[in-house]
Amino acid sequence: MQASIPTASNAKTTRLAGAITSGLPALFLLFDGAMKLVQPAPVSEAMVRLGYPASLSPVLGVILLACLGLYLFPRTAVLGAILLTGYLGGAVTTHLRIGDGLFTLLFPVIVGALVWGGLFLRDERLRALLPLRG
């Protein structure tokens, strides 16, 4: 079985798909981080329900937006993805600890999969490091 050599048009399509796939979780995380900074009543109530003081909301917002910034900048995208994975892992742990439902528990996992899937499609070095077999 021969390996296919990516053409310029195929590589462009793959990068475009990666940008779109990365954009979906990025928009959600941008909104989430901004809401943590603004602290509307539902965010403060959710923080307390999750067992955290509402005063930590801006701190989490800054951390999330910093990780997201690293993820969106191509030179630091892998570091950003690693840090976002840790952030989202904390979200999974928090929801698991308070006994939230399955969707609430799996949503951060889905966002993390989109983060890494988008990065995989838009970064040729990552595809070379983690080759998928057809």
N, C-alpha and C positions, 0 to 999 in steps of 0.2 A: 504494500500500500504506500503510495507516494504522498508526501506532505504537500499541501497546496501552498503556492507562493502568493501572498496577498498582493493584489494589484493596488494601484494608487486610488482607484475609485472605490474598491472594497474597503481599504483602510479609512477613507474619508467617511463612508457610510457607517463603519464601525465606530469611529470617533463621534459622529453625530448621534448615533444611538446611545453612546456612553454619556454624552452631554445631556441628552433628554432624560436618561435613566438617573443620572446624578442630580438633575434639576428637581425632580419630584421630591426626594427627601430633603434637598437643600431648602426648597421653599417652605416645606413643613417646619423644618428645624429653625429657619429664620423667623417664621411666625411665632413659634414656641418660645424662642429666645427673647424676641421683642415683647411678648406678653409677660414674660417673667420680669422684664425690666419695668414695664408700665404698671404691673400689679393690679389689674382690675379685680373686683371682688371675687369672681369665680376662681381666679388663680390663687388668691390668698386662701380661699376656702378649701381648694384642692390640696394645697400645701399642708394645711392643718389636718385634713382628712388622711393624708399620706403619712402623717407623723412627724412633719418637719415644721419648724417655726416659719411663719410667713415672711419674716425678715430675711430668710435665706434665699428667697426668690430672686432678688437682683443678682446675688452672687452666682447662683446657678445660671441665670441668663447670660452673664458675662462669660462664664466658663463655656457655655454652649456656643455662644457667638464666636469666641476665640477659636474653638475647635473647628467650627464651621468655616471660618476664614482660612485656617490652615488647609482644610479640605478643598476649598474652592481655588486656591492658588496652586497652579500645576507643580511648582518645585517642591511644595510641602504637602501635596495631596495624600501621600501614603501616611505620613505622620498624622495628618488630620483624620484620616479614616481610622487609624489605630486609636486615637484619642476619642473619637465619636463612638467607637465600639465600646470603650470603657464606660463612657457616659450612658450609652443605651443599656449596657449591662447593669448599671446601677438602677436604671428605671425598671428593668425586669425584676431585679431583686426586691425593689420597693413594692412593686405590685404583687409579687409572690408572697412577701411578708404579711401584707394586709389581707390576702385572700381575694384579690380581684378576680374577675371572670377571665375566661380563656382569651377573648379578643384583646382585652386590655393588657394581658400578659404577653401575647404574641405580637402586638403592634410594634413595640420597639425592635423586636427581632426582624420583622419585615422591613422596617426602616433601615436597619443595619445591613440587611441583605441587599437592599437597593443601593446603599452607599457603596458597598464593595463591588456589586455588579456593575454599577456605573463607572467606577474607577477602573475595573478590569477592562471594560470596553474602550475607555478613553486613554488608557496608558499602555503603550506597546511594551514597555519594560516589564510591567506587571504580567502581561499576557505571556511574555517569554519566560518569566520566572515560574508561573503556574500554568503550564500548557494543559489544555483540556483535550482529551482524546475523543475522537469522533467514532 
